[in-house]
Amino acid sequence: MAQCEVCGNEYYLAFQVVTAGVTHTFDCFECAIHKLAPICDHCGCKILGHGIEARGSFYCCAHCAHAEGSTEIVDNAEHASPI
């Protein structure tokens, strides 16, 4: 059995995630998210989807990117400016 590096639980169905060449062991996705998910530079929430990268920062949505001054970011085509 493997031990989760976040909660310490030993679990026979533990799994490993390799990111940036480092192997991590978890017993559930919740622990993997807690350890590996990036954090929105505006609101502080964990970014579980694609998120947005702008000016070297990560955001969970266009609203947070806008609040930090990245006005060119849109959430969907309806909000995009025509070219």
C-alpha positions in Angstrom: 0.0 0.0 0.0 1.1 3.5 -0.7 0.7 6.5 1.6 -0.9 9.8 0.5 1.6 12.7 0.8 -1.2 15.1 1.8 -3.2 13.3 4.5 -1.0 10.4 5.3 -3.7 7.8 4.6 -2.4 4.4 3.5 -4.6 3.1 0.7 -4.3 0.2 -1.7 -5.9 2.3 -4.5 -3.5 5.2 -4.1 -2.3 6.7 -7.4 0.7 8.7 -8.6 0.8 12.0 -10.6 4.0 13.0 -12.3 4.4 16.8 -12.9 7.5 18.7 -13.8 9.5 15.5 -13.3 8.3 15.0 -9.7 6.2 12.0 -8.7 3.4 12.6 -6.1 1.3 9.9 -4.4 -2.3 10.6 -3.4 -5.2 8.5 -2.0 -7.9 10.7 -3.7 -8.4 13.6 -6.2 -9.2 16.0 -3.3 -5.7 15.6 -1.9 -4.2 15.8 -5.4 -6.1 19.1 -6.0 -5.1 20.5 -2.6 -1.4 19.8 -3.4 -1.1 20.5 -7.1 -3.8 22.9 -8.3 -2.7 26.5 -9.0 -4.3 29.3 -7.0 -6.0 32.3 -8.6 -3.8 35.4 -8.1 -6.9 37.5 -7.5 -9.5 35.6 -5.4 -7.3 32.8 -4.1 -9.5 29.9 -5.1 -8.0 26.6 -6.5 -8.1 26.6 -10.3 -9.6 23.2 -11.3 -10.2 23.9 -15.0 -8.0 25.5 -17.6 -7.9 28.8 -15.9 -6.4 31.9 -17.5 -2.7 33.0 -17.7 -2.1 36.7 -18.2 0.9 38.8 -17.6 2.6 35.9 -15.8 -0.2 35.4 -13.4 -2.9 32.7 -13.2 -6.6 33.4 -12.7 -9.7 31.2 -12.4 -11.8 33.3 -14.7 -12.0 36.4 -16.9 -13.6 38.4 -14.1 -10.5 37.9 -11.9 -8.2 38.7 -14.7 -10.1 41.9 -15.4 -9.9 42.9 -11.8 -6.1 42.7 -12.0 -6.0 44.8 -15.2 -6.0 42.2 -18.0 -9.0 43.6 -19.9 -8.3 41.6 -23.2 -9.4 38.3 -21.5 -12.9 37.0 -22.3 -14.8 33.9 -20.9 -16.6 33.2 -24.2 -17.1 34.3 -27.8 -20.2 36.3 -26.9 -18.0 38.7 -24.9 -15.2 38.9 -27.4 -14.6 42.1 -29.4 -15.0 41.9 -33.1 -11.7 41.9 -35.0 
